[in-house]
Amino acid sequence: MHRRRLAATASLLLLVAAVPVLLGLGSTGGRDVIHPAVDFHATLVDKDGVSVDVNRLNVGGEVQLEGDMGRGNLRIQFDNIASVEFAADSHDYSQATVHLKNGESVSIRVRNSLMLYGQTSVGIYQIRARDLRSITFKS
């Protein structure tokens, strides 16, 4: 009886420990926000005018900006972006005007909760889209 109870307890503990892995609930969903695939350098300016220079800029480990364009979804690689300006759209979304390196501009709606990450000289910087005024990529 004691052995069965011990085995059941061990099985329960193993199951509880495995749930986050099985559900993909790691801290970044398996994406590396510290070492993204490509190292992009940029200056981020928040709504208060505070400017922060970062390298390794990424959005949840991805090096692209994704948002709604009409009824569709557009993903723009950081390689193609010169700068982005953010403006409040609603409680849940911001309007992002993306200025491309080829001189064109496109507007997309991004979720205010979208989290951007970058490395500074003193640590990892993170900021939500709703708190950003602009991003300027460095060549």
N, CA, C and O atoms as CSV, one atom per row, in Angstrom:
chain,resi,resn,atom,element,x,y,z
A,1,MET,N,N,0.819,-1.187,0.000
A,1,MET,CA,C,0.000,0.000,0.000
A,1,MET,C,C,0.866,1.255,0.000
A,1,MET,O,O,0.633,2.191,-0.766
A,2,HIS,N,N,1.874,1.254,0.880
A,2,HIS,CA,C,2.770,2.402,0.984
A,2,HIS,C,C,3.537,2.624,-0.323
A,2,HIS,O,O,3.743,3.757,-0.758
A,3,ARG,N,N,3.956,1.502,-0.943
A,3,ARG,CA,C,4.694,1.563,-2.195
A,3,ARG,C,C,3.838,2.155,-3.324
A,3,ARG,O,O,4.333,2.944,-4.128
A,4,ARG,N,N,2.573,1.779,-3.382
A,4,ARG,CA,C,1.661,2.266,-4.403
A,4,ARG,C,C,1.435,3.779,-4.241
A,4,ARG,O,O,1.401,4.527,-5.218
A,5,ARG,N,N,1.284,4.198,-2.990
A,5,ARG,CA,C,1.065,5.620,-2.716
A,5,ARG,C,C,2.307,6.434,-3.102
A,5,ARG,O,O,2.189,7.527,-3.656
A,6,LEU,N,N,3.476,5.905,-2.812
A,6,LEU,CA,C,4.726,6.564,-3.166
A,6,LEU,C,C,4.869,6.673,-4.683
A,6,LEU,O,O,5.289,7.712,-5.191
A,7,ALA,N,N,4.527,5.621,-5.401
A,7,ALA,CA,C,4.585,5.625,-6.864
A,7,ALA,C,C,3.584,6.628,-7.443
A,7,ALA,O,O,3.897,7.332,-8.403
A,8,ALA,N,N,2.389,6.694,-6.866
A,8,ALA,CA,C,1.376,7.644,-7.330
A,8,ALA,C,C,1.836,9.079,-7.090
A,8,ALA,O,O,1.647,9.944,-7.945
A,9,THR,N,N,2.431,9.329,-5.943
A,9,THR,CA,C,2.936,10.666,-5.626
A,9,THR,C,C,4.052,11.061,-6.583
A,9,THR,O,O,4.088,12.189,-7.073
A,10,ALA,N,N,4.965,10.126,-6.848
A,10,ALA,CA,C,6.061,10.397,-7.775
A,10,ALA,C,C,5.529,10.674,-9.173
A,10,ALA,O,O,6.024,11.572,-9.853
A,11,SER,N,N,4.531,9.920,-9.610
A,11,SER,CA,C,3.930,10.130,-10.928
A,11,SER,C,C,3.263,11.493,-11.010
A,11,SER,O,O,3.381,12.182,-12.023
A,12,LEU,N,N,2.566,11.884,-9.959
A,12,LEU,CA,C,1.899,13.187,-9.923
A,12,LEU,C,C,2.914,14.318,-9.987
A,12,LEU,O,O,2.709,15.292,-10.712
A,13,LEU,N,N,4.000,14.204,-9.242
A,13,LEU,CA,C,5.041,15.237,-9.273
A,13,LEU,C,C,5.673,15.350,-10.652
A,13,LEU,O,O,5.933,16.455,-11.130
A,14,LEU,N,N,5.920,14.219,-11.290
A,14,LEU,CA,C,6.486,14.215,-12.629
A,14,LEU,C,C,5.534,14.876,-13.615
A,14,LEU,O,O,5.968,15.648,-14.470
A,15,LEU,N,N,4.256,14.587,-13.509
A,15,LEU,CA,C,3.259,15.183,-14.387
A,15,LEU,C,C,3.185,16.694,-14.194
A,15,LEU,O,O,3.147,17.445,-15.169
A,16,VAL,N,N,3.165,17.139,-12.946
A,16,VAL,CA,C,3.109,18.578,-12.655
A,16,VAL,C,C,4.343,19.288,-13.211
A,16,VAL,O,O,4.230,20.386,-13.755
A,17,ALA,N,N,5.504,18.681,-13.081
A,17,ALA,CA,C,6.736,19.275,-13.596
A,17,ALA,C,C,6.747,19.322,-15.122
A,17,ALA,O,O,7.342,20.226,-15.708
A,18,ALA,N,N,6.098,18.361,-15.766
A,18,ALA,CA,C,6.113,18.279,-17.227
A,18,ALA,C,C,5.071,19.158,-17.897
A,18,ALA,O,O,5.196,19.445,-19.087
A,19,VAL,N,N,4.056,19.593,-17.178
A,19,VAL,CA,C,2.969,20.364,-17.782
A,19,VAL,C,C,3.469,21.617,-18.506
A,19,VAL,O,O,3.088,21.818,-19.659
A,20,PRO,N,N,4.304,22.474,-17.896
A,20,PRO,CA,C,4.756,23.661,-18.624
A,20,PRO,C,C,5.489,23.324,-19.916
A,20,PRO,O,O,5.314,24.013,-20.921
A,21,VAL,N,N,6.299,22.284,-19.904
A,21,VAL,CA,C,7.021,21.882,-21.104
A,21,VAL,C,C,6.054,21.380,-22.161
A,21,VAL,O,O,6.164,21.742,-23.333
A,22,LEU,N,N,5.105,20.545,-21.748
A,22,LEU,CA,C,4.135,19.993,-22.690
A,22,LEU,C,C,3.247,21.058,-23.295
A,22,LEU,O,O,2.833,20.935,-24.448
A,23,LEU,N,N,2.948,22.101,-22.538
A,23,LEU,CA,C,2.082,23.174,-23.033
A,23,LEU,C,C,2.865,24.306,-23.678
A,23,LEU,O,O,2.265,25.272,-24.149
A,24,GLY,N,N,4.184,24.213,-23.711
A,24,GLY,CA,C,4.990,25.253,-24.334
A,24,GLY,C,C,5.001,26.539,-23.539
A,24,GLY,O,O,5.040,27.625,-24.118
A,25,LEU,N,N,4.968,26.436,-22.218
A,25,LEU,CA,C,4.892,27.620,-21.383
A,25,LEU,C,C,6.248,28.019,-20.818
A,25,LEU,O,O,6.331,28.447,-19.667
A,26,GLY,N,N,7.300,27.890,-21.596
A,26,GLY,CA,C,8.607,28.352,-21.160
A,26,GLY,C,C,8.597,29.867,-21.066
A,26,GLY,O,O,7.630,30.497,-21.492
A,27,SER,N,N,9.626,30.458,-20.532
A,27,SER,CA,C,9.653,31.907,-20.324
A,27,SER,C,C,9.548,32.683,-21.619
A,27,SER,O,O,9.006,33.788,-21.605
A,28,THR,N,N,10.038,32.164,-22.751
A,28,THR,CA,C,9.947,32.884,-24.019
A,28,THR,C,C,9.341,32.020,-25.103
A,28,THR,O,O,9.477,32.334,-26.286
A,29,GLY,N,N,8.677,30.942,-24.732
A,29,GLY,CA,C,8.066,30.080,-25.733
A,29,GLY,C,C,9.087,29.424,-26.638
A,29,GLY,O,O,8.769,29.081,-27.777
A,30,GLY,N,N,10.310,29.241,-26.155
A,30,GLY,CA,C,11.335,28.584,-26.958
A,30,GLY,C,C,12.139,29.538,-27.808
A,30,GLY,O,O,13.083,29.109,-28.472
A,31,ARG,N,N,11.802,30.825,-27.816
A,31,ARG,CA,C,12.546,31.799,-28.604
A,31,ARG,C,C,13.582,32.465,-27.715
A,31,ARG,O,O,13.354,32.657,-26.520
A,32,ASP,N,N,14.697,32.811,-28.289
A,32,ASP,CA,C,15.789,33.396,-27.531
A,32,ASP,C,C,15.784,34.911,-27.664
A,32,ASP,O,O,16.184,35.445,-28.698
A,33,VAL,N,N,15.334,35.608,-26.625
A,33,VAL,CA,C,15.281,37.071,-26.658
A,33,VAL,C,C,16.620,37.691,-26.287
A,33,VAL,O,O,16.788,38.905,-26.398
A,34,ILE,N,N,17.563,36.887,-25.854
A,34,ILE,CA,C,18.888,37.396,-25.511
A,34,ILE,C,C,19.836,37.283,-26.705
A,34,ILE,O,O,20.702,38.135,-26.903
A,35,HIS,N,N,19.663,36.225,-27.497
A,35,HIS,CA,C,20.520,35.998,-28.662
A,35,HIS,C,C,19.669,35.700,-29.891
A,35,HIS,O,O,19.615,34.553,-30.333
A,36,PRO,N,N,18.994,36.722,-30.462
A,36,PRO,CA,C,18.202,36.460,-31.670
A,36,PRO,C,C,19.113,36.065,-32.834
A,36,PRO,O,O,20.334,36.207,-32.759
A,37,ALA,N,N,18.511,35.576,-33.892
A,37,ALA,CA,C,19.255,35.052,-35.040
A,37,ALA,C,C,20.184,36.094,-35.663
A,37,ALA,O,O,21.272,35.751,-36.125
A,38,VAL,N,N,19.765,37.364,-35.682
A,38,VAL,CA,C,20.552,38.443,-36.281
A,38,VAL,C,C,20.644,39.580,-35.272
A,38,VAL,O,O,19.682,39.861,-34.557
A,39,ASP,N,N,21.802,40.235,-35.214
A,39,ASP,CA,C,22.039,41.319,-34.259
A,39,ASP,C,C,21.718,42.668,-34.904
A,39,ASP,O,O,22.497,43.177,-35.710
A,40,PHE,N,N,20.564,43.245,-34.543
A,40,PHE,CA,C,20.181,44.566,-35.040
A,40,PHE,C,C,20.412,45.606,-33.955
A,40,PHE,O,O,20.067,45.395,-32.792
A,41,HIS,N,N,21.002,46.735,-34.351
A,41,HIS,CA,C,21.251,47.850,-33.447
A,41,HIS,C,C,20.218,48.928,-33.737
A,41,HIS,O,O,19.903,49.202,-34.895
A,42,ALA,N,N,19.687,49.547,-32.664
A,42,ALA,CA,C,18.654,50.569,-32.855
A,42,ALA,C,C,18.617,51.507,-31.659
A,42,ALA,O,O,19.159,51.221,-30.591
A,43,THR,N,N,17.962,52.629,-31.877
A,43,THR,CA,C,17.670,53.562,-30.792
A,43,THR,C,C,16.167,53.551,-30.580
A,43,THR,O,O,15.401,53.802,-31.510
A,44,LEU,N,N,15.747,53.262,-29.355
A,44,LEU,CA,C,14.339,53.249,-28.994
A,44,LEU,C,C,14.044,54.518,-28.207
A,44,LEU,O,O,14.808,54.888,-27.315
A,45,VAL,N,N,12.941,55.186,-28.532
A,45,VAL,CA,C,12.521,56.370,-27.800
A,45,VAL,C,C,11.127,56.102,-27.251
A,45,VAL,O,O,10.205,55.767,-27.996
A,46,ASP,N,N,10.986,56.254,-25.927
A,46,ASP,CA,C,9.680,55.984,-25.319
A,46,ASP,C,C,8.798,57.236,-25.335
A,46,ASP,O,O,9.232,58.305,-25.766
A,47,LYS,N,N,7.573,57.093,-24.866
A,47,LYS,CA,C,6.590,58.188,-24.886
A,47,LYS,C,C,7.035,59.389,-24.059
A,47,LYS,O,O,6.560,60.502,-24.283
A,48,ASP,N,N,7.954,59.175,-23.090
A,48,ASP,CA,C,8.471,60.266,-22.262
A,48,ASP,C,C,9.691,60.931,-22.880
A,48,ASP,O,O,10.227,61.884,-22.314
A,49,GLY,N,N,10.141,60.438,-24.044
A,49,GLY,CA,C,11.304,61.013,-24.711
A,49,GLY,C,C,12.628,60.401,-24.289
A,49,GLY,O,O,13.687,60.865,-24.712
A,50,VAL,N,N,12.584,59.367,-23.461
A,50,VAL,CA,C,13.819,58.693,-23.033
A,50,VAL,C,C,14.338,57.838,-24.188
A,50,VAL,O,O,13.607,57.028,-24.758
A,51,SER,N,N,15.609,58.035,-24.519
A,51,SER,CA,C,16.243,57.345,-25.629
A,51,SER,C,C,17.162,56.245,-25.102
A,51,SER,O,O,17.962,56.477,-24.196
A,52,VAL,N,N,17.044,55.049,-25.674
A,52,VAL,CA,C,17.856,53.905,-25.245
A,52,VAL,C,C,18.465,53.249,-26.478
A,52,VAL,O,O,17.751,52.843,-27.395
A,53,ASP,N,N,19.797,53.151,-26.491
A,53,ASP,CA,C,20.490,52.451,-27.569
A,53,ASP,C,C,20.592,50.980,-27.209
A,53,ASP,O,O,21.021,50.631,-26.110
A,54,VAL,N,N,20.194,50.116,-28.141
A,54,VAL,CA,C,20.230,48.675,-27.909
A,54,VAL,C,C,20.875,47.964,-29.086
A,54,VAL,O,O,20.906,48.478,-30.204
A,55,ASN,N,N,21.382,46.784,-28.815
A,55,ASN,CA,C,21.733,45.852,-29.876
A,55,ASN,C,C,20.896,44.606,-29.626
A,55,ASN,O,O,20.212,44.500,-28.608
A,56,ARG,N,N,20.954,43.665,-30.561
A,56,ARG,CA,C,20.161,42.436,-30.465
A,56,ARG,C,C,18.663,42.725,-30.340
A,56,ARG,O,O,17.948,41.995,-29.654
A,57,LEU,N,N,18.191,43.775,-30.992
A,57,LEU,CA,C,16.767,44.122,-30.947
A,57,LEU,C,C,15.942,42.984,-31.518
A,57,LEU,O,O,16.281,42.424,-32.560
A,58,ASN,N,N,14.855,42.642,-30.831
A,58,ASN,CA,C,13.967,41.586,-31.316
A,58,ASN,C,C,12.584,41.742,-30.709
A,58,ASN,O,O,12.390,42.463,-29.730
A,59,VAL,N,N,11.641,41.059,-31.305
A,59,VAL,CA,C,10.265,41.004,-30.816
A,59,VAL,C,C,10.005,39.550,-30.444
A,59,VAL,O,O,9.713,38.718,-31.303
A,60,GLY,N,N,10.115,39.259,-29.163
A,60,GLY,CA,C,9.908,37.883,-28.712
A,60,GLY,C,C,10.830,36.876,-29.366
A,60,GLY,O,O,10.438,35.731,-29.593
A,61,GLY,N,N,12.063,37.291,-29.674
A,61,GLY,CA,C,13.029,36.400,-30.306
A,61,GLY,C,C,13.045,36.491,-31.818
A,61,GLY,O,O,13.964,35.982,-32.459
A,62,GLU,N,N,12.044,37.131,-32.397
A,62,GLU,CA,C,11.953,37.278,-33.855
A,62,GLU,C,C,12.550,38.623,-34.274
A,62,GLU,O,O,12.484,39.594,-33.520
A,63,VAL,N,N,13.129,38.679,-35.471
A,63,VAL,CA,C,13.705,39.921,-35.978
A,63,VAL,C,C,12.836,40.457,-37.119
A,63,VAL,O,O,13.296,40.697,-38.236
A,64,GLN,N,N,11.566,40.631,-36.779
A,64,GLN,CA,C,10.585,41.171,-37.711
A,64,GLN,C,C,9.496,41.855,-36.908
A,64,GLN,O,O,9.281,41.545,-35.736
A,65,LEU,N,N,8.805,42.794,-37.556
A,65,LEU,CA,C,7.681,43.475,-36.937
A,65,LEU,C,C,6.424,42.970,-37.629
A,65,LEU,O,O,6.332,42.980,-38.856
A,66,GLU,N,N,5.470,42.535,-36.839
A,66,GLU,CA,C,4.259,41.943,-37.383
A,66,GLU,C,C,3.049,42.752,-36.935
A,66,GLU,O,O,2.952,43.150,-35.774
A,67,GLY,N,N,2.127,42.991,-37.865
A,67,GLY,CA,C,0.921,43.715,-37.522
A,67,GLY,C,C,-0.164,43.525,-38.558
A,67,GLY,O,O,0.045,42.907,-39.602
A,68,ASP,N,N,-1.332,44.070,-38.246
A,68,ASP,CA,C,-2.476,43.961,-39.147
A,68,ASP,C,C,-2.441,45.069,-40.189
A,68,ASP,O,O,-2.151,46.228,-39.894
A,69,MET,N,N,-2.745,44.671,-41.409
A,69,MET,CA,C,-2.861,45.618,-42.518
A,69,MET,C,C,-4.164,45.273,-43.208
A,69,MET,O,O,-4.256,44.280,-43.930
A,70,GLY,N,N,-5.177,46.108,-42.979
A,70,GLY,CA,C,-6.505,45.781,-43.471
A,70,GLY,C,C,-6.992,44.527,-42.777
A,70,GLY,O,O,-6.942,44.431,-41.551
A,71,ARG,N,N,-7.458,43.571,-43.548
A,71,ARG,CA,C,-7.929,42.310,-42.975
A,71,ARG,C,C,-6.844,41.240,-42.942
A,71,ARG,O,O,-7.076,40.104,-42.529
A,72,GLY,N,N,-5.659,41.633,-43.385
A,72,GLY,CA,C,-4.551,40.682,-43.404
A,72,GLY,C,C,-3.512,40.997,-42.354
A,72,GLY,O,O,-3.677,41.892,-41.525
A,73,ASN,N,N,-2.438,40.237,-42.414
A,73,ASN,CA,C,-1.335,40.379,-41.467
A,73,ASN,C,C,-0.052,40.548,-42.268
A,73,ASN,O,O,0.177,39.833,-43.243
A,74,LEU,N,N,0.783,41.496,-41.854
A,74,LEU,CA,C,2.025,41.775,-42.572
A,74,LEU,C,C,3.211,41.606,-41.632
A,74,LEU,O,O,3.205,42.111,-40.510
A,75,ARG,N,N,4.217,40.896,-42.100
A,75,ARG,CA,C,5.466,40.724,-41.351
A,75,ARG,C,C,6.576,41.408,-42.128
A,75,ARG,O,O,6.833,41.079,-43.286
A,76,ILE,N,N,7.236,42.373,-41.476
A,76,ILE,CA,C,8.293,43.134,-42.129
A,76,ILE,C,C,9.615,42.808,-41.431
A,76,ILE,O,O,9.769,43.048,-40.234
A,77,GLN,N,N,10.547,42.269,-42.177
A,77,GLN,CA,C,11.853,41.927,-41.638
A,77,GLN,C,C,12.605,43.191,-41.232
A,77,GLN,O,O,12.553,44.200,-41.935
A,78,PHE,N,N,13.302,43.138,-40.100
A,78,PHE,CA,C,14.094,44.283,-39.645
A,78,PHE,C,C,15.100,44.719,-40.707
A,78,PHE,O,O,15.435,45.901,-40.782
A,79,ASP,N,N,15.587,43.789,-41.528
A,79,ASP,CA,C,16.533,44.119,-42.610
A,79,ASP,C,C,16.017,45.239,-43.501
A,79,ASP,O,O,16.803,46.015,-44.045
A,80,ASN,N,N,14.702,45.324,-43.652
A,80,ASN,CA,C,14.086,46.273,-44.577
A,80,ASN,C,C,13.644,47.578,-43.928
A,80,ASN,O,O,13.188,48.484,-44.626
A,81,ILE,N,N,13.768,47.694,-42.607
A,81,ILE,CA,C,13.213,48.837,-41.887
A,81,ILE,C,C,14.295,49.860,-41.546
A,81,ILE,O,O,15.363,49.512,-41.042
A,82,ALA,N,N,13.994,51.141,-41.835
A,82,ALA,CA,C,14.873,52.243,-41.432
A,82,ALA,C,C,14.426,52.781,-40.075
A,82,ALA,O,O,15.247,53.018,-39.189
A,83,SER,N,N,13.101,52.971,-39.921
A,83,SER,CA,C,12.570,53.481,-38.656
A,83,SER,C,C,11.093,53.155,-38.540
A,83,SER,O,O,10.439,52.801,-39.521
A,84,VAL,N,N,10.574,53.283,-37.314
A,84,VAL,CA,C,9.151,53.037,-37.039
A,84,VAL,C,C,8.676,54.121,-36.084
A,84,VAL,O,O,9.355,54.445,-35.110
A,85,GLU,N,N,7.511,54.677,-36.367
A,85,GLU,CA,C,6.880,55.647,-35.465
A,85,GLU,C,C,5.579,55.044,-34.965
A,85,GLU,O,O,4.816,54.465,-35.738
A,86,PHE,N,N,5.328,55.180,-33.661
A,86,PHE,CA,C,4.148,54.599,-33.034
A,86,PHE,C,C,3.184,55.702,-32.593
A,86,PHE,O,O,3.604,56.753,-32.110
A,87,ALA,N,N,1.890,55.444,-32.766
A,87,ALA,CA,C,0.848,56.362,-32.306
A,87,ALA,C,C,-0.298,55.533,-31.746
A,87,ALA,O,O,-0.644,54.487,-32.296
A,88,ALA,N,N,-0.884,56.004,-30.651
A,88,ALA,CA,C,-2.009,55.282,-30.033
A,88,ALA,C,C,-3.155,55.185,-31.024
A,88,ALA,O,O,-3.486,56.150,-31.713
A,89,ASP,N,N,-3.754,54.001,-31.084
A,89,ASP,CA,C,-4.878,53.750,-31.986
A,89,ASP,C,C,-6.136,53.454,-31.174
A,89,ASP,O,O,-7.202,54.016,-31.425
A,90,SER,N,N,-5.992,52.576,-30.211
A,90,SER,CA,C,-7.096,52.202,-29.334
A,90,SER,C,C,-6.489,51.654,-28.048
A,90,SER,O,O,-5.276,51.706,-27.848
A,91,HIS,N,N,-7.341,51.134,-27.191
A,91,HIS,CA,C,-6.851,50.562,-25.939
A,91,HIS,C,C,-5.919,49.372,-26.183
A,91,HIS,O,O,-4.964,49.168,-25.433
A,92,ASP,N,N,-6.193,48.589,-27.227
A,92,ASP,CA,C,-5.436,47.362,-27.480
A,92,ASP,C,C,-4.381,47.473,-28.573
A,92,ASP,O,O,-3.497,46.621,-28.662
A,93,TYR,N,N,-4.457,48.514,-29.409
A,93,TYR,CA,C,-3.575,48.612,-30.570
A,93,TYR,C,C,-2.916,49.978,-30.691
A,93,TYR,O,O,-3.425,50.990,-30.208
A,94,SER,N,N,-1.752,49.969,-31.361
A,94,SER,CA,C,-1.062,51.195,-31.764
A,94,SER,C,C,-0.888,51.156,-33.273
A,94,SER,O,O,-0.779,50.083,-33.868
A,95,GLN,N,N,-0.863,52.322,-33.882
A,95,GLN,CA,C,-0.585,52.432,-35.305
A,95,GLN,C,C,0.921,52.579,-35.452
A,95,GLN,O,O,1.524,53.461,-34.841
A,96,ALA,N,N,1.523,51.727,-36.251
A,96,ALA,CA,C,2.967,51.788,-36.487
A,96,ALA,C,C,3.194,52.191,-37.939
A,96,ALA,O,O,2.803,51.477,-38.862
A,97,THR,N,N,3.832,53.348,-38.127
A,97,THR,CA,C,4.214,53.775,-39.467
A,97,THR,C,C,5.648,53.317,-39.673
A,97,THR,O,O,6.573,53.804,-39.022
A,98,VAL,N,N,5.816,52.374,-40.588
A,98,VAL,CA,C,7.114,51.751,-40.832
A,98,VAL,C,C,7.728,52.399,-42.061
A,98,VAL,O,O,7.179,52.326,-43.160
A,99,HIS,N,N,8.890,53.041,-41.856
A,99,HIS,CA,C,9.639,53.672,-42.949
A,99,HIS,C,C,10.691,52.673,-43.411
A,99,HIS,O,O,11.591,52.299,-42.658
A,100,LEU,N,N,10.559,52.253,-44.652
A,100,LEU,CA,C,11.448,51.230,-45.198
A,100,LEU,C,C,12.728,51.842,-45.755
A,100,LEU,O,O,12.765,53.028,-46.082
A,101,LYS,N,N,13.760,51.039,-45.859
A,101,LYS,CA,C,15.051,51.507,-46.376
A,101,LYS,C,C,14.963,51.941,-47.832
A,101,LYS,O,O,15.777,52.744,-48.290
A,102,ASN,N,N,13.973,51.414,-48.570
A,102,ASN,CA,C,13.826,51.784,-49.983
A,102,ASN,C,C,13.054,53.090,-50.165
A,102,ASN,O,O,12.782,53.490,-51.297
A,103,GLY,N,N,12.695,53.762,-49.060
A,103,GLY,CA,C,12.015,55.053,-49.132
A,103,GLY,C,C,10.502,54.977,-48.991
A,103,GLY,O,O,9.851,55.997,-48.765
A,104,GLU,N,N,9.943,53.796,-49.119
A,104,GLU,CA,C,8.499,53.633,-48.968
A,104,GLU,C,C,8.120,53.599,-47.492
A,104,GLU,O,O,8.965,53.380,-46.624
A,105,SER,N,N,6.831,53.820,-47.224
A,105,SER,CA,C,6.293,53.701,-45.868
A,105,SER,C,C,5.031,52.860,-45.921
A,105,SER,O,O,4.320,52.837,-46.926
A,106,VAL,N,N,4.764,52.167,-44.819
A,106,VAL,CA,C,3.561,51.355,-44.707
A,106,VAL,C,C,3.068,51.463,-43.268
A,106,VAL,O,O,3.865,51.545,-42.333
A,107,SER,N,N,1.745,51.462,-43.099
A,107,SER,CA,C,1.163,51.523,-41.760
A,107,SER,C,C,0.547,50.185,-41.408
A,107,SER,O,O,-0.163,49.576,-42.208
A,108,ILE,N,N,0.834,49.735,-40.184
A,108,ILE,CA,C,0.244,48.505,-39.665
A,108,ILE,C,C,-0.241,48.757,-38.246
A,108,ILE,O,O,0.238,49.665,-37.566
A,109,ARG,N,N,-1.194,47.948,-37.808
A,109,ARG,CA,C,-1.666,48.002,-36.415
A,109,ARG,C,C,-0.966,46.907,-35.640
A,109,ARG,O,O,-1.012,45.735,-36.014
A,110,VAL,N,N,-0.311,47.303,-34.546
A,110,VAL,CA,C,0.370,46.323,-33.699
A,110,VAL,C,C,-0.300,46.295,-32.335
A,110,VAL,O,O,-0.834,47.301,-31.868
A,111,ARG,N,N,-0.264,45.159,-31.722
A,111,ARG,CA,C,-0.839,45.027,-30.375
A,111,ARG,C,C,-0.022,45.858,-29.396
A,111,ARG,O,O,1.208,45.847,-29.436
A,112,ASN,N,N,-0.709,46.576,-28.521
A,112,ASN,CA,C,-0.026,47.367,-27.497
A,112,ASN,C,C,0.812,46.496,-26.577
A,112,ASN,O,O,1.808,46.958,-26.022
A,113,SER,N,N,0.418,45.249,-26.414
A,113,SER,CA,C,1.146,44.336,-25.527
A,113,SER,C,C,2.401,43.743,-26.169
A,113,SER,O,O,3.158,43.035,-25.505
A,114,LEU,N,N,2.627,44.026,-27.453
A,114,LEU,CA,C,3.800,43.517,-28.153
A,114,LEU,C,C,5.059,43.935,-27.397
A,114,LEU,O,O,5.265,45.120,-27.136
A,115,MET,N,N,5.898,42.964,-27.046
A,115,MET,CA,C,7.086,43.233,-26.239
A,115,MET,C,C,8.339,43.212,-27.109
A,115,MET,O,O,8.582,42.253,-27.842
A,116,LEU,N,N,9.131,44.280,-27.018
A,116,LEU,CA,C,10.401,44.371,-27.725
A,116,LEU,C,C,11.530,44.245,-26.711
A,116,LEU,O,O,11.423,44.719,-25.580
A,117,TYR,N,N,12.616,43.595,-27.136
A,117,TYR,CA,C,13.755,43.353,-26.261
A,117,TYR,C,C,15.021,43.837,-26.946
A,117,TYR,O,O,15.127,43.817,-28.173
A,118,GLY,N,N,15.974,44.271,-26.143
A,118,GLY,CA,C,17.279,44.657,-26.653
A,118,GLY,C,C,18.311,44.580,-25.550
A,118,GLY,O,O,17.979,44.598,-24.365
A,119,GLN,N,N,19.564,44.494,-25.953
A,119,GLN,CA,C,20.670,44.432,-25.006
A,119,GLN,C,C,21.288,45.824,-24.888
A,119,GLN,O,O,21.614,46.448,-25.897
A,120,THR,N,N,21.447,46.308,-23.660
A,120,THR,CA,C,22.153,47.562,-23.411
A,120,THR,C,C,23.485,47.217,-22.756
A,120,THR,O,O,23.777,46.048,-22.507
A,121,SER,N,N,24.280,48.226,-22.484
A,121,SER,CA,C,25.574,47.980,-21.838
A,121,SER,C,C,25.411,47.518,-20.396
A,121,SER,O,O,26.352,46.984,-19.809
A,122,VAL,N,N,24.222,47.718,-19.814
A,122,VAL,CA,C,24.020,47.340,-18.411
A,122,VAL,C,C,23.028,46.205,-18.209
A,122,VAL,O,O,22.846,45.751,-17.080
A,123,GLY,N,N,22.378,45.733,-19.275
A,123,GLY,CA,C,21.438,44.625,-19.126
A,123,GLY,C,C,20.421,44.567,-20.247
A,123,GLY,O,O,20.483,45.335,-21.207
A,124,ILE,N,N,19.484,43.641,-20.108
A,124,ILE,CA,C,18.416,43.445,-21.100
A,124,ILE,C,C,17.341,44.524,-20.898
A,124,ILE,O,O,16.879,44.747,-19.779
A,125,TYR,N,N,16.955,45.178,-21.980
A,125,TYR,CA,C,15.917,46.203,-21.948
A,125,TYR,C,C,14.677,45.621,-22.608
A,125,TYR,O,O,14.775,44.975,-23.651
A,126,GLN,N,N,13.512,45.843,-22.008
A,126,GLN,CA,C,12.263,45.408,-22.626
A,126,GLN,C,C,11.253,46.530,-22.509
A,126,GLN,O,O,11.229,47.262,-21.519
A,127,ILE,N,N,10.411,46.659,-23.540
A,127,ILE,CA,C,9.406,47.703,-23.573
A,127,ILE,C,C,8.238,47.246,-24.432
A,127,ILE,O,O,8.424,46.539,-25.422
A,128,ARG,N,N,7.047,47.649,-24.050
A,128,ARG,CA,C,5.849,47.312,-24.829
A,128,ARG,C,C,5.644,48.353,-25.940
A,128,ARG,O,O,6.059,49.505,-25.814
A,129,ALA,N,N,5.011,47.931,-27.003
A,129,ALA,CA,C,4.751,48.822,-28.136
A,129,ALA,C,C,3.977,50.066,-27.697
A,129,ALA,O,O,4.234,51.158,-28.202
A,130,ARG,N,N,3.041,49.918,-26.771
A,130,ARG,CA,C,2.228,51.054,-26.334
A,130,ARG,C,C,3.062,52.149,-25.671
A,130,ARG,O,O,2.626,53.297,-25.591
A,131,ASP,N,N,4.263,51.799,-25.194
A,131,ASP,CA,C,5.125,52.761,-24.516
A,131,ASP,C,C,6.185,53.371,-25.424
A,131,ASP,O,O,6.983,54.197,-24.979
A,132,LEU,N,N,6.198,52.971,-26.691
A,132,LEU,CA,C,7.205,53.462,-27.642
A,132,LEU,C,C,6.697,54.641,-28.456
A,132,LEU,O,O,5.528,54.702,-28.836
A,133,ARG,N,N,7.607,55.579,-28.716
A,133,ARG,CA,C,7.346,56.661,-29.659
A,133,ARG,C,C,7.969,56.302,-31.002
A,133,ARG,O,O,7.357,56.493,-32.053
A,134,SER,N,N,9.222,55.767,-30.953
A,134,SER,CA,C,9.888,55.439,-32.215
A,134,SER,C,C,11.024,54.441,-32.036
A,134,SER,O,O,11.543,54.233,-30.939
A,135,ILE,N,N,11.385,53.838,-33.153
A,135,ILE,CA,C,12.571,52.976,-33.269
A,135,ILE,C,C,13.332,53.469,-34.486
A,135,ILE,O,O,12.750,53.640,-35.557
A,136,THR,N,N,14.631,53.698,-34.329
A,136,THR,CA,C,15.479,54.058,-35.464
A,136,THR,C,C,16.585,53.027,-35.541
A,136,THR,O,O,17.389,52.887,-34.619
A,137,PHE,N,N,16.617,52.308,-36.653
A,137,PHE,CA,C,17.641,51.280,-36.857
A,137,PHE,C,C,18.938,51.934,-37.293
A,137,PHE,O,O,18.942,52.898,-38.058
A,138,LYS,N,N,20.044,51.390,-36.791
A,138,LYS,CA,C,21.369,51.885,-37.161
A,138,LYS,C,C,21.925,51.018,-38.271
A,138,LYS,O,O,21.737,49.801,-38.273
A,139,SER,N,N,22.596,51.633,-39.197
A,139,SER,CA,C,23.161,50.892,-40.342
A,139,SER,C,C,24.353,50.072,-39.947
A,139,SER,O,O,24.942,49.393,-40.788
